[in-house]
Amino acid sequence: MNKQEFVQSGMAEAAKGAPPVIVAATANVQSWSMADVVTWLTVIYLLLQIAWLIWKWSKAAQTGEVKE
């Protein structure tokens, strides 16, 4: 592994770890508790799941693929 590949690999791994670090740092700065962060992430996840289910149902209804 040459130096360029090593740097690229390190940058890729740093980018993968950045979102949790950003959330944790923001929560710490704005004095959110971990329970608040988990609650909001759960709410966002549920909203995304509901939106996906509505999209799936509307697509099935439009194409006539409704299962009985």
Backbone atoms as SQL, in Angstrom:
CREATE TABLE atoms (id INTEGER PRIMARY KEY, chain TEXT, resi INTEGER, resn TEXT, atom TEXT, x REAL, y REAL, z REAL);
INSERT INTO atoms VALUES
  (1, 'A', 1, 'MET', 'N', 0.853, -1.165, 0.000),
  (2, 'A', 1, 'MET', 'CA', 0.000, 0.000, 0.000),
  (3, 'A', 1, 'MET', 'C', 0.904, 1.234, 0.000),
  (4, 'A', 2, 'ASN', 'N', 0.733, 2.074, -1.003),
  (5, 'A', 2, 'ASN', 'CA', 1.560, 3.275, -1.052),
  (6, 'A', 2, 'ASN', 'C', 0.924, 4.389, -0.221),
  (7, 'A', 3, 'LYS', 'N', 1.601, 5.509, -0.158),
  (8, 'A', 3, 'LYS', 'CA', 1.161, 6.608, 0.698),
  (9, 'A', 3, 'LYS', 'C', -0.199, 7.157, 0.267),
  (10, 'A', 4, 'GLN', 'N', -0.419, 7.285, -1.044),
  (11, 'A', 4, 'GLN', 'CA', -1.684, 7.828, -1.537),
  (12, 'A', 4, 'GLN', 'C', -2.852, 6.910, -1.173),
  (13, 'A', 5, 'GLU', 'N', -2.667, 5.603, -1.360),
  (14, 'A', 5, 'GLU', 'CA', -3.720, 4.649, -1.007),
  (15, 'A', 5, 'GLU', 'C', -3.989, 4.669, 0.497),
  (16, 'A', 6, 'PHE', 'N', -2.933, 4.833, 1.276),
  (17, 'A', 6, 'PHE', 'CA', -3.072, 4.893, 2.724),
  (18, 'A', 6, 'PHE', 'C', -3.891, 6.112, 3.137),
  (19, 'A', 7, 'VAL', 'N', -3.611, 7.249, 2.529),
  (20, 'A', 7, 'VAL', 'CA', -4.332, 8.486, 2.840),
  (21, 'A', 7, 'VAL', 'C', -5.788, 8.367, 2.399),
  (22, 'A', 8, 'GLN', 'N', -6.022, 7.822, 1.210),
  (23, 'A', 8, 'GLN', 'CA', -7.397, 7.659, 0.723),
  (24, 'A', 8, 'GLN', 'C', -8.189, 6.720, 1.627),
  (25, 'A', 9, 'SER', 'N', -7.551, 5.653, 2.063),
  (26, 'A', 9, 'SER', 'CA', -8.212, 4.709, 2.963),
  (27, 'A', 9, 'SER', 'C', -8.559, 5.378, 4.291),
  (28, 'A', 10, 'GLY', 'N', -7.624, 6.151, 4.806),
  (29, 'A', 10, 'GLY', 'CA', -7.870, 6.873, 6.052),
  (30, 'A', 10, 'GLY', 'C', -8.981, 7.888, 5.929),
  (31, 'A', 11, 'MET', 'N', -9.021, 8.590, 4.801),
  (32, 'A', 11, 'MET', 'CA', -10.080, 9.576, 4.574),
  (33, 'A', 11, 'MET', 'C', -11.444, 8.893, 4.469),
  (34, 'A', 12, 'ALA', 'N', -11.492, 7.742, 3.808),
  (35, 'A', 12, 'ALA', 'CA', -12.758, 7.013, 3.672),
  (36, 'A', 12, 'ALA', 'C', -13.262, 6.559, 5.037),
  (37, 'A', 13, 'GLU', 'N', -12.370, 6.052, 5.861),
  (38, 'A', 13, 'GLU', 'CA', -12.774, 5.603, 7.196),
  (39, 'A', 13, 'GLU', 'C', -13.195, 6.784, 8.065),
  (40, 'A', 14, 'ALA', 'N', -12.531, 7.907, 7.927),
  (41, 'A', 14, 'ALA', 'CA', -12.907, 9.101, 8.690),
  (42, 'A', 14, 'ALA', 'C', -14.285, 9.596, 8.270),
  (43, 'A', 15, 'ALA', 'N', -14.588, 9.526, 6.976),
  (44, 'A', 15, 'ALA', 'CA', -15.900, 9.955, 6.488),
  (45, 'A', 15, 'ALA', 'C', -17.000, 9.041, 7.014),
  (46, 'A', 16, 'LYS', 'N', -16.707, 7.753, 7.131),
  (47, 'A', 16, 'LYS', 'CA', -17.699, 6.814, 7.662),
  (48, 'A', 16, 'LYS', 'C', -18.001, 7.091, 9.130),
  (49, 'A', 17, 'GLY', 'N', -17.022, 7.532, 9.858),
  (50, 'A', 17, 'GLY', 'CA', -17.203, 7.787, 11.279),
  (51, 'A', 17, 'GLY', 'C', -17.683, 9.177, 11.600),
  (52, 'A', 18, 'ALA', 'N', -17.724, 10.054, 10.620),
  (53, 'A', 18, 'ALA', 'CA', -18.072, 11.452, 10.872),
  (54, 'A', 18, 'ALA', 'C', -19.509, 11.662, 11.353),
  (55, 'A', 19, 'PRO', 'N', -20.539, 11.040, 10.763),
  (56, 'A', 19, 'PRO', 'CA', -21.908, 11.322, 11.218),
  (57, 'A', 19, 'PRO', 'C', -22.144, 11.080, 12.707),
  (58, 'A', 20, 'PRO', 'N', -21.718, 9.938, 13.286),
  (59, 'A', 20, 'PRO', 'CA', -21.930, 9.778, 14.726),
  (60, 'A', 20, 'PRO', 'C', -21.160, 10.803, 15.553),
  (61, 'A', 21, 'VAL', 'N', -19.975, 11.148, 15.093),
  (62, 'A', 21, 'VAL', 'CA', -19.184, 12.135, 15.824),
  (63, 'A', 21, 'VAL', 'C', -19.876, 13.491, 15.785),
  (64, 'A', 22, 'ILE', 'N', -20.436, 13.859, 14.638),
  (65, 'A', 22, 'ILE', 'CA', -21.134, 15.141, 14.515),
  (66, 'A', 22, 'ILE', 'C', -22.361, 15.166, 15.418),
  (67, 'A', 23, 'VAL', 'N', -23.125, 14.081, 15.436),
  (68, 'A', 23, 'VAL', 'CA', -24.313, 14.016, 16.292),
  (69, 'A', 23, 'VAL', 'C', -23.918, 14.118, 17.758),
  (70, 'A', 24, 'ALA', 'N', -22.893, 13.388, 18.150),
  (71, 'A', 24, 'ALA', 'CA', -22.461, 13.414, 19.550),
  (72, 'A', 24, 'ALA', 'C', -21.936, 14.791, 19.945),
  (73, 'A', 25, 'ALA', 'N', -21.168, 15.413, 19.065),
  (74, 'A', 25, 'ALA', 'CA', -20.625, 16.744, 19.368),
  (75, 'A', 25, 'ALA', 'C', -21.731, 17.783, 19.451),
  (76, 'A', 26, 'THR', 'N', -22.675, 17.724, 18.526),
  (77, 'A', 26, 'THR', 'CA', -23.800, 18.665, 18.544),
  (78, 'A', 26, 'THR', 'C', -24.630, 18.477, 19.803),
  (79, 'A', 27, 'ALA', 'N', -24.888, 17.242, 20.161),
  (80, 'A', 27, 'ALA', 'CA', -25.666, 16.957, 21.360),
  (81, 'A', 27, 'ALA', 'C', -24.953, 17.482, 22.602),
  (82, 'A', 28, 'ASN', 'N', -23.644, 17.344, 22.637),
  (83, 'A', 28, 'ASN', 'CA', -22.884, 17.811, 23.783),
  (84, 'A', 28, 'ASN', 'C', -22.902, 19.341, 23.864),
  (85, 'A', 29, 'VAL', 'N', -22.736, 19.992, 22.732),
  (86, 'A', 29, 'VAL', 'CA', -22.703, 21.458, 22.711),
  (87, 'A', 29, 'VAL', 'C', -24.061, 22.035, 23.083),
  (88, 'A', 30, 'GLN', 'N', -25.123, 21.423, 22.591),
  (89, 'A', 30, 'GLN', 'CA', -26.466, 21.949, 22.855),
  (90, 'A', 30, 'GLN', 'C', -27.098, 21.324, 24.085),
  (91, 'A', 31, 'SER', 'N', -26.324, 20.599, 24.842),
  (92, 'A', 31, 'SER', 'CA', -26.709, 19.937, 26.094),
  (93, 'A', 31, 'SER', 'C', -27.962, 19.081, 25.957),
  (94, 'A', 32, 'TRP', 'N', -28.010, 18.271, 24.889),
  (95, 'A', 32, 'TRP', 'CA', -29.062, 17.268, 24.764),
  (96, 'A', 32, 'TRP', 'C', -28.607, 16.046, 25.529),
  (97, 'A', 33, 'SER', 'N', -29.548, 15.364, 26.101),
  (98, 'A', 33, 'SER', 'CA', -29.185, 14.092, 26.727),
  (99, 'A', 33, 'SER', 'C', -29.209, 13.002, 25.659),
  (100, 'A', 34, 'MET', 'N', -28.607, 11.881, 25.965),
  (101, 'A', 34, 'MET', 'CA', -28.588, 10.784, 25.012),
  (102, 'A', 34, 'MET', 'C', -30.005, 10.281, 24.755),
  (103, 'A', 35, 'ALA', 'N', -30.871, 10.363, 25.763),
  (104, 'A', 35, 'ALA', 'CA', -32.263, 9.950, 25.597),
  (105, 'A', 35, 'ALA', 'C', -32.970, 10.836, 24.565),
  (106, 'A', 36, 'ASP', 'N', -32.659, 12.131, 24.568),
  (107, 'A', 36, 'ASP', 'CA', -33.253, 13.035, 23.578),
  (108, 'A', 36, 'ASP', 'C', -32.820, 12.662, 22.166),
  (109, 'A', 37, 'VAL', 'N', -31.547, 12.374, 21.998),
  (110, 'A', 37, 'VAL', 'CA', -31.021, 12.012, 20.682),
  (111, 'A', 37, 'VAL', 'C', -31.668, 10.720, 20.190),
  (112, 'A', 38, 'VAL', 'N', -31.750, 9.723, 21.054),
  (113, 'A', 38, 'VAL', 'CA', -32.357, 8.446, 20.673),
  (114, 'A', 38, 'VAL', 'C', -33.832, 8.635, 20.343),
  (115, 'A', 39, 'THR', 'N', -34.524, 9.457, 21.107),
  (116, 'A', 39, 'THR', 'CA', -35.944, 9.712, 20.843),
  (117, 'A', 39, 'THR', 'C', -36.134, 10.343, 19.479),
  (118, 'A', 40, 'TRP', 'N', -35.363, 11.359, 19.166),
  (119, 'A', 40, 'TRP', 'CA', -35.509, 12.028, 17.874),
  (120, 'A', 40, 'TRP', 'C', -35.111, 11.130, 16.712),
  (121, 'A', 41, 'LEU', 'N', -34.067, 10.352, 16.873),
  (122, 'A', 41, 'LEU', 'CA', -33.683, 9.424, 15.808),
  (123, 'A', 41, 'LEU', 'C', -34.769, 8.368, 15.587),
  (124, 'A', 42, 'THR', 'N', -35.421, 7.926, 16.669),
  (125, 'A', 42, 'THR', 'CA', -36.517, 6.970, 16.548),
  (126, 'A', 42, 'THR', 'C', -37.706, 7.589, 15.829),
  (127, 'A', 43, 'VAL', 'N', -38.034, 8.828, 16.162),
  (128, 'A', 43, 'VAL', 'CA', -39.147, 9.516, 15.495),
  (129, 'A', 43, 'VAL', 'C', -38.860, 9.673, 14.006),
  (130, 'A', 44, 'ILE', 'N', -37.642, 10.066, 13.666),
  (131, 'A', 44, 'ILE', 'CA', -37.272, 10.218, 12.253),
  (132, 'A', 44, 'ILE', 'C', -37.362, 8.883, 11.533),
  (133, 'A', 45, 'TYR', 'N', -36.879, 7.836, 12.163),
  (134, 'A', 45, 'TYR', 'CA', -36.930, 6.498, 11.561),
  (135, 'A', 45, 'TYR', 'C', -38.375, 6.059, 11.329),
  (136, 'A', 46, 'LEU', 'N', -39.235, 6.279, 12.305),
  (137, 'A', 46, 'LEU', 'CA', -40.646, 5.908, 12.150),
  (138, 'A', 46, 'LEU', 'C', -41.324, 6.697, 11.042),
  (139, 'A', 47, 'LEU', 'N', -41.038, 7.985, 10.940),
  (140, 'A', 47, 'LEU', 'CA', -41.616, 8.794, 9.866),
  (141, 'A', 47, 'LEU', 'C', -41.164, 8.311, 8.492),
  (142, 'A', 48, 'LEU', 'N', -39.894, 7.940, 8.378),
  (143, 'A', 48, 'LEU', 'CA', -39.402, 7.399, 7.110),
  (144, 'A', 48, 'LEU', 'C', -40.073, 6.074, 6.772),
  (145, 'A', 49, 'GLN', 'N', -40.281, 5.223, 7.769),
  (146, 'A', 49, 'GLN', 'CA', -40.952, 3.947, 7.542),
  (147, 'A', 49, 'GLN', 'C', -42.407, 4.153, 7.124),
  (148, 'A', 50, 'ILE', 'N', -43.096, 5.100, 7.748),
  (149, 'A', 50, 'ILE', 'CA', -44.483, 5.399, 7.393),
  (150, 'A', 50, 'ILE', 'C', -44.556, 5.938, 5.971),
  (151, 'A', 51, 'ALA', 'N', -43.662, 6.843, 5.625),
  (152, 'A', 51, 'ALA', 'CA', -43.655, 7.409, 4.266),
  (153, 'A', 51, 'ALA', 'C', -43.393, 6.326, 3.234),
  (154, 'A', 52, 'TRP', 'N', -42.462, 5.411, 3.524),
  (155, 'A', 52, 'TRP', 'CA', -42.168, 4.324, 2.591),
  (156, 'A', 52, 'TRP', 'C', -43.377, 3.406, 2.433),
  (157, 'A', 53, 'LEU', 'N', -44.076, 3.106, 3.528),
  (158, 'A', 53, 'LEU', 'CA', -45.237, 2.227, 3.462),
  (159, 'A', 53, 'LEU', 'C', -46.366, 2.870, 2.661),
  (160, 'A', 54, 'ILE', 'N', -46.597, 4.158, 2.858),
  (161, 'A', 54, 'ILE', 'CA', -47.622, 4.867, 2.082),
  (162, 'A', 54, 'ILE', 'C', -47.251, 4.866, 0.605),
  (163, 'A', 55, 'TRP', 'N', -45.971, 5.111, 0.292),
  (164, 'A', 55, 'TRP', 'CA', -45.531, 5.073, -1.104),
  (165, 'A', 55, 'TRP', 'C', -45.743, 3.697, -1.700),
  (166, 'A', 56, 'LYS', 'N', -45.403, 2.659, -0.952),
  (167, 'A', 56, 'LYS', 'CA', -45.556, 1.282, -1.422),
  (168, 'A', 56, 'LYS', 'C', -47.024, 0.964, -1.685),
  (169, 'A', 57, 'TRP', 'N', -47.908, 1.363, -0.777),
  (170, 'A', 57, 'TRP', 'CA', -49.337, 1.100, -0.949),
  (171, 'A', 57, 'TRP', 'C', -49.899, 1.866, -2.137),
  (172, 'A', 58, 'SER', 'N', -49.502, 3.123, -2.296),
  (173, 'A', 58, 'SER', 'CA', -50.032, 3.910, -3.416),
  (174, 'A', 58, 'SER', 'C', -49.529, 3.361, -4.748),
  (175, 'A', 59, 'LYS', 'N', -48.291, 2.914, -4.790),
  (176, 'A', 59, 'LYS', 'CA', -47.750, 2.316, -6.015),
  (177, 'A', 59, 'LYS', 'C', -48.489, 1.028, -6.349),
  (178, 'A', 60, 'ALA', 'N', -48.751, 0.205, -5.330),
  (179, 'A', 60, 'ALA', 'CA', -49.480, -1.046, -5.550),
  (180, 'A', 60, 'ALA', 'C', -50.902, -0.769, -6.014),
  (181, 'A', 61, 'ALA', 'N', -51.539, 0.253, -5.475),
  (182, 'A', 61, 'ALA', 'CA', -52.906, 0.587, -5.873),
  (183, 'A', 61, 'ALA', 'C', -52.946, 1.113, -7.304),
  (184, 'A', 62, 'GLN', 'N', -51.948, 1.866, -7.711),
  (185, 'A', 62, 'GLN', 'CA', -51.907, 2.420, -9.071),
  (186, 'A', 62, 'GLN', 'C', -51.651, 1.343, -10.112),
  (187, 'A', 63, 'THR', 'N', -50.840, 0.358, -9.779),
  (188, 'A', 63, 'THR', 'CA', -50.515, -0.688, -10.739),
  (189, 'A', 63, 'THR', 'C', -51.465, -1.864, -10.659),
  (190, 'A', 64, 'GLY', 'N', -52.372, -1.874, -9.694),
  (191, 'A', 64, 'GLY', 'CA', -53.328, -2.955, -9.560),
  (192, 'A', 64, 'GLY', 'C', -52.746, -4.202, -8.955),
  (193, 'A', 65, 'GLU', 'N', -51.666, -4.076, -8.224),
  (194, 'A', 65, 'GLU', 'CA', -51.010, -5.241, -7.607),
  (195, 'A', 65, 'GLU', 'C', -51.420, -5.399, -6.139),
  (196, 'A', 66, 'VAL', 'N', -52.648, -5.058, -5.836),
  (197, 'A', 66, 'VAL', 'CA', -53.111, -5.153, -4.452),
  (198, 'A', 66, 'VAL', 'C', -53.368, -6.625, -4.141),
  (199, 'A', 67, 'LYS', 'N', -52.749, -7.109, -3.087),
  (200, 'A', 67, 'LYS', 'CA', -52.915, -8.511, -2.684),
  (201, 'A', 67, 'LYS', 'C', -54.096, -8.627, -1.734),
  (202, 'A', 68, 'GLU', 'N', -54.882, -9.673, -1.926),
  (203, 'A', 68, 'GLU', 'CA', -56.043, -9.872, -1.047),
  (204, 'A', 68, 'GLU', 'C', -55.844, -11.078, -0.189);
